[in-house]
């Protein structure tokens, strides 16, 4: 996997989070583990297992991977470089 591949996955991750936020704000009932949004959320596992920051021993949201991935102030490309521990 390349940094560009990771950036593409992060774009999908961001879009999925936005869809989940819209669904929650609209009180649309859905199951995180079922349906289209549940299937799209699988991208998180692909990102995690391909990141050098992934730590199976920690809760996703509390580890550096989760913090970087959820930082909406950075571009997807910037986050991909951090997840791959690439400088520049």
C-alpha positions as CSV (number, residue, x, y, z in Angstrom):
1,X,0.0,0.0,0.0
2,X,1.2,3.5,-0.8
3,X,0.7,6.8,0.9
4,X,-1.7,7.8,-1.9
5,X,-3.7,4.5,-1.3
6,X,-3.9,5.4,2.4
7,X,-5.1,8.9,1.5
8,X,-7.8,7.5,-0.7
9,X,-8.9,5.3,2.2
10,X,-8.9,8.3,4.6
11,X,-11.2,10.2,2.1
12,X,-13.6,7.2,2.3
13,X,-13.3,7.1,6.1
14,X,-14.1,10.9,6.3
15,X,-17.1,10.5,4.0
16,X,-18.4,7.6,6.0
17,X,-18.1,9.6,9.3
18,X,-20.0,12.5,7.7
19,X,-22.8,10.2,6.5
20,X,-23.0,8.7,10.0
21,X,-23.2,12.2,11.5
22,X,-26.0,13.2,9.1
23,X,-27.9,10.0,9.9
24,X,-27.5,10.6,13.7
25,X,-28.6,14.3,13.3
26,X,-31.6,13.3,11.3
27,X,-32.5,10.6,13.8
28,X,-32.3,8.0,11.0
29,X,-32.0,4.6,12.6
30,X,-29.2,2.4,11.5
31,X,-26.9,-0.2,13.0
32,X,-23.2,0.5,13.0
33,X,-22.5,-3.1,12.2
34,X,-25.2,-3.5,9.6
35,X,-26.3,-1.9,6.4
36,X,-24.4,0.3,4.0
37,X,-22.8,2.5,6.7
38,X,-21.7,-0.5,8.6
39,X,-20.1,-2.0,5.6
40,X,-18.3,1.3,4.7
41,X,-17.0,1.5,8.3
42,X,-14.9,-1.6,7.5
43,X,-12.4,0.9,5.9
44,X,-11.3,1.7,9.4
45,X,-9.9,-1.8,9.9
46,X,-8.0,-1.6,6.6
47,X,-6.5,1.7,7.5
48,X,-5.6,0.5,11.0
49,X,-3.9,-2.7,9.9
50,X,-1.9,-0.9,7.3
51,X,-0.7,1.9,9.6
52,X,2.6,1.8,11.4
53,X,0.8,3.5,14.4
54,X,-1.7,0.7,15.0
55,X,-1.6,-0.9,18.5
56,X,-3.9,-3.8,19.1
57,X,-3.6,-3.4,22.8
58,X,-5.2,0.1,22.9
59,X,-8.7,1.4,22.3
60,X,-8.8,2.8,18.8
61,X,-10.1,6.3,19.8
62,X,-7.4,6.7,22.5
63,X,-4.4,5.7,20.5
64,X,-2.4,7.9,18.2
65,X,-3.8,6.3,15.1
66,X,-7.4,7.3,16.1
67,X,-6.3,10.8,17.0
68,X,-4.5,11.3,13.7
69,X,-7.3,9.7,11.6
70,X,-10.0,11.9,13.3
71,X,-8.1,15.1,13.0
72,X,-10.2,17.0,10.4
73,X,-7.9,20.0,10.4
74,X,-5.3,18.0,8.4
75,X,-5.7,16.9,4.8
76,X,-6.1,13.2,4.1
77,X,-2.6,13.2,2.4
78,X,-1.1,14.7,5.6
79,X,-2.7,12.1,7.8
80,X,-1.6,9.3,5.4
81,X,2.0,10.4,5.7
82,X,1.7,10.4,9.5
83,X,0.1,7.0,9.6
84,X,3.0,5.7,7.4
85,X,5.6,7.6,9.4
86,X,6.7,9.4,6.3
87,X,8.4,12.8,6.6
88,X,7.5,15.7,4.4
